[in-house]
Amino acid sequence: MTHLNHIEYLLTHLLGEGNSEALQAIAYSADENKWKEKRLIIVPSNFWDKNIYGTYKSLPTIPLQTIENTPILFGSNQIIQKENQIIVYADIVASAFFLLSRYEEWIRKNEKQAHDEHGRFRGKESLPFRAGFIFRPIVEEYGNLLRKWCRMANINVENPDTEKSFNLIFTSDIDTPFYCNNIRQFAGEILRFLRIKKGNCNLKKSFCSLFEKKQNDPFFTIPFLHQLTQKYTEKYRYIIFFKSPIRGEKYGILDKPICSLKKQKIYFDYIAQHNDIEIGLHSSYKAGKNFSLLQKECSSLSTTKHRHHYLRNISFEEFETLIKSGYTDDYTMGYADVAGFRLGTCKSIRWINPKTQKVTSLTLHPLMIMDCTLTEKKYMNLPEKEAINISHQIIKNCKQHGGDLCLLWHNQSVEKENLHRHIIKQILA
């Protein structure tokens, strides 16, 4: 495919739909010879310099400068009005590139302290978290600034219709399709009951799960989540991600329980009856580092949508494998340990490879909130009320900018009236 120019793509993204003609009046250059007949000049920082780009010297320094209360990663907050031109030294283009391309994760890929035990980049190590804007879609704030500067320079631009463009992308990962998946698991439940003389409720649930109708399984909560999504907004997508294990492959404990797609017929029957639900591949934990296995899993399920198990996106080679396998959309881009805007944006974005600076065909859908991120001790460890408040803050910011609100709630996390069921009912009220 023909690659897009990453600078043009970034400026187009920042300006928003319907403003492409404004590009003709904007120069992103330090060369004053290229400023002629341009009305708005954005002066690049030294981020792109050959001896700086791709090195630790290119990382922003905290505290960051701000312009109209918006943090800028590169450049300064200086703005000069000169005759018929506006000259801006806040390098919002490099700043947006840094966030959207996951540039920081590329530069810091070999830092052990920046990664957790699963090889995932820690959200609490990220610049957005350390600089205090993890709950703000800063890239959209850059877009607001750019359109304001355009008007100062008498360039005609339109604000995006945020109410029209906002939509919900609700997703579920089917890590554990049923409360009890096989006879061996049921036998283990019996032994636990006999040994500790407790757990009668669990034994009953295991029996019902294994021997009664699958519609009554405690973990078959998809109808509940689907109905909740429908009530929240008319503009939504519900995507359910399934593991697709390869026969003969030895999967580890973090990929279990291994359950064939055939055994999950109840899920696919429900999806077949509702044309507003889509399916995606939930590639295995093991495939996070084994790209030949990832390629096999990609070919085993008829879809172009993908999310890694454990959100285990730990290298850019994975994205390249997805593209080669014909996948067009990835939904992994959220930090496991902290909610918010991992890519600095609340909108879907084409992946820009920071190594090559090429805009690819793969669309990334930023994941903003995952159920266990909010409450697990090793992650944010929030009480229910605070988890709901932070979720509302993220959702409000996403709505304000007309974004794609991407949420992840696991099917087993909303069994009966538990914590995550209460939280999702509150935030989608």
N, C-alpha and C positions, 0 to 999 in steps of 0.2 A: 504494500500500500504506500501511497505518497504521504509522508509525514507532514503535519502542520508545523508552521513556525511557532515555537513555544511563546515568544513574546506577543505575537499577534493573537494567539489563542487566549493568553492571559488577559490582555486588554479587552478583548471581546467579551470574555467571561465577566470581567469587572464592570463593564459598561451595561451589560444586560441585554436582553432581547430587543430587537428593533432599533439598536443604536449603532449598527455597524458602519454607517456613513460617517459617523463622528471620528472614526479612526483616521480619516484622511487629514484631519486638522490637528492631530496629535503627533508629537515627536518624542520618542524615547531614545535619547541620544545625548552624549556629552559633546558631540561635534557641532559647533555653532553653525557650520556650513549647512547642516541638515535642518536647522531651525527656520530657514527661510520659508515664508508663506504658511508656517504652522502657527496656530494660535495658543496651543497649550504645549508646554515643554516639560517633560519629566526627566530630570537629570539622573542617570544611573549612578549608583554607588560603586565602590570598588569591589563589591561582591563577585562580579563577573570576571575580574582580572585573572589572567592565566596563572599567576603565581599565588593567588588566593583561593580561587574556586576549587572545591574538592579537598581543602585542607582545614585544619582546626582554626586557622586564622579567619575563616569565613563565618564562623558561628557568632551570632549576636551576643552582645554583652548586656547583662542585667545590672542596673535598671535600664529599661528601654526608654527612649524618647517617645513623646506622644505628640499627636497633632489633633486638636479638637477632642481630646480625651481618648483617642484611639492609639494604641501602641504601634509604633513602626519599628521594624526589625533592622532596617538599613536606611542610611541617609540621615537627613536632619529635618526639622520642622520649618525650615526657612521657605517662604514663598515671596517671589518678587514680581511686581507688576511693572512691565517695561513696554511702553508704547501700547501696541495692540496685542501684546503677548503676556501670558501668565507663565512664570517659570517656577517649577516646584522641585524642591530638593528632597522631598520625602519619597524614597524609592519603594513605592507600594507594589511595583511589579516584582522586584526581587523578593520582597516580603511575602507576597502571595505565592510565588514560586517555591520558596523555602517550605511553606506550610503544605501546599497542595501536593508537592512531589515527595513528601516525607524525607526531605533532604537531610535533616538532622539525624534520622535513623540510619541513613546511608553513611554519613561521616562517622557516627559513633557505633558502628556495627560490631566493632571488636572490643568494646568496653564491657567487661563482665558485670560491673555494678549497675549498668544501665538496662540489664536484661534480667528476667526472672528465671526460675528453674526450668521453664518450658522454652526458653530462648526468645520470649516475647519482649519487645521494648516496653519498659515500664512507663505508664502514663505519668506517674509522679516524678519521673526523670525528665520529662519532656519540657521544652521551652514554654509552651502554652500554660502548663501547670505551674512551673516555677516562676513565671512572670505574671501569673494571676489572671489569665484570660481564657482558661480552659472551657468555661461555660459561655463564652461569647464567640459567635461566628465572625471573626475579625476580617476575613476575606470579604464578606458582604459589607462590612463597615468601610473597607477600602473602596468598594464600589460606590457607596454613597459619597465618599470624599471625591472620587474621580468625577462623578456626574456634577457635583457642586463646582469643581474647578472648571469643568467644561462650560458651565453657564457663566462663570466669571469671565471666561474667554469668549463669550458670545457664540458658543457651539451649541447647537440645538440637540438636546437629549431628552429622553422620556424616562421617568421613573418606572420601575417594574410594577406590575399589578400584583402586589404581594398576596392579597386575598385570593386571587384567582390561581396563583401558582402554588400556594401551599397545599401539600398533600401528605397523607400518612402512608408510610411503608411499614406495615406490621409484619414481623417475622417470628417464626418458631423453629427451633432446632430440635429434631426428634432424636435426642441422644439415647433415651430409654423409652421405647415405644409403649411398653406395658409394665405394670407393677411387678408382675412375675412372668419371666420370659421363657422358662423351661422347667422340666421336672427336677433338674438338679438344684435349681434355685428354690423350688418349693420344698424339696427335701431338706435343704439347709435351714429354711424357715421353721420346719417341724423340729429339727434338732435344737434350734435356738429356744423354741417354746418349751421343749422338754427339759432343757438344761437350766433355764432361768425362771421357769414357771410364770413367765410373763409373755407379753406380745400376742395375746389371743386375737386382738384386733388385726395385727399384721398377718397372722395366720389366716384369718377369715378373708382378708383382702387378697392374699396370695392365692387362696383357693378360688375365689370369685374371678380373679384375673386369669387364672390358667384354665378353668373348667366352665365358666359361664360365658355368656355372650360378650364379645369384645366391646360392644357399645357401652357396657357397664364397667369397663376397666377404669380404675381410679386415675390412670394416666392418660386416658383418651379424653382430653380436655379441649380438643380443637374446636368442637362446636361452640363451646363457651367463649373462647377467644375470638372466633369468627364473628359471633353475634355482637360482641363488645366493639369490635372494629367497625362493623356496619353502622352501629349507633353513633359513633364518634364523628364521622364525617362521610359525606358522599364521595369524596375524592380519596380513595385509598387503594392500596394493593396489599393482599395477604399472601406471603410467600412462605412455604413450608419446606425446610431443608432436610433431606434424608441422607443418611449414610448409605453407601453402596459398596459393601465389602467385596473384594475380589476372591473368588474361590481358590483355595489352596494357599492364600497368603496368611502368614502368622502375625496376627495383630496382638499388641500388648494390652495390659490391663487398662490403660487410659482410653482405649478404643472400645472396650466392652461395655454393655453387652452387644455382641455381634448378632444382628437380626436381619435375615434376608428381606428384600423388598416384597417378596411373595407373601411372607408371614404378616406383613403390615397392610394386608389387603383392605382392612377396615378404613385406613387412612385414605387410600387411593379411591376407594368407593365414595367416600365423603367428598373428596376433591372433584371427582367426576360429576357429582350432582350440583356443584357450585362453580360456575364459570368465572367467578371473581377471585379464585384461589389459584396460585401458580406453584410449581415445584422447583426446587433447586438442589444442587449437589452439596452435601455436607461432607467434604473430603476429610479423611481420617487424620488423626494425630500423627500417625506414622508417615503419612504422605507429606507432612509439613517439611520433612527433610529428604524424602525419597521421591524425586520428581518423575522417575519412571513409573512408580506406583500411582502418583497423582494423575499421570496421563492415562493410565489404565482405568482409574476410577472415573475420570472425566468422560471416557467413552462408554461407560456402563449405564449411564442414565441419560435419558433424552431431555436435555435442558441446556440453556446457555447461562444459567445463573449459578453462582458459587459462593460458599462460605466455608472457611476452615473450622474444623473441630477445635475447641479451646481458643478460638481466634488466633490460631497459631500461624500467622503470617510472619515469617522470620527472615525472608530474603526476597529480593526482586526476581530471582530466577523462577519463583512460583508464578508470578504474573506472566512472565514470558511463556511458561508452560501452558497456562490457561489460554492465552492468545493463540498459541499453536494448536490447541485442542478445540478451537472454535468457540470458546466462551467469550461472551460480550460484557458481562456484568459481575462485579464482585461486591459482596456485602460484609466483608471481614473488618473493614476499617474503623474499629473502635478499640479503645484501650480496655483490657480486662480489669485493670485495677482502679480505674476512675472513669466516671461518666463525663460526657462533654463532646467537644468538637476536635477529634484527633487530627483532621486535615485543615482545621481552621475555617471550615465552611459548613453550611447547612444544606448545600446543594450538591447534586450529583456532578461528578467531574471526570473528564478523561484522565487516565493515568499519564503523568509526565515522568519519564525515566530520568532521574537526576544525573545519572552517569552519562547518558547520551544527549540529554536535553530534548528528547523527541516526545511528541504527543502521540500516544498510541491509540489503538482502537478499543481498549478496555475501559469501561466506565466504572468508576468507584462510587459506591453509595455509602457515605459516612454513617456509621452506627453510633448513635448518640447515647442510648441508655440500654443496658442489659440488666435483667432482674438481679442476678447474683452479684454484679458489680456494686450495687447499692448497699447490700446488707452483709455480705460475707466478711468475716473478721480479717481475712488477709487482704481484702480490698478496701472499700470505703467504710464498712462497719457502721452504717448509719441506722439509728432507730427509725421506726416507720414514719413518724411525722416529718423528720428531717429529710428522709429519702423522697417523700412526696413533695416537699417544698423545693428541693433541688431539681427534681424532675419538672416541676411546674416552671421553674426559672429557665431551664433549657428549652422547654416547649414554647414558652413565651418568646424567647429570642428567635427561635426557629420560625414561628408564625410571623413575627415582626418583619422578617426578611423574605417571607414567601418560600421557605425551604422545603426539603423533603424530610419529614420527621421519621427517622428509621429507629424502630424499637425491636428488641429481642426478648421474648418471654418463652422459656422452655415449657413444653407440655406438662412435665411432671412438677413444675414449680407452682402451678395453680390448682393442685389437687385440693378439693374441698375448700374450707374457709381458712386458708393459711395466710402467712404474711404477704407473699408476693401476689396472691389473688386480691387481697385488700388494696395493695399498692396500685396495681394496674387498673382496678375499678375506680380508684380515686383520680388517677392522672388522666384517664380517658373518660371522666364523667362529663 
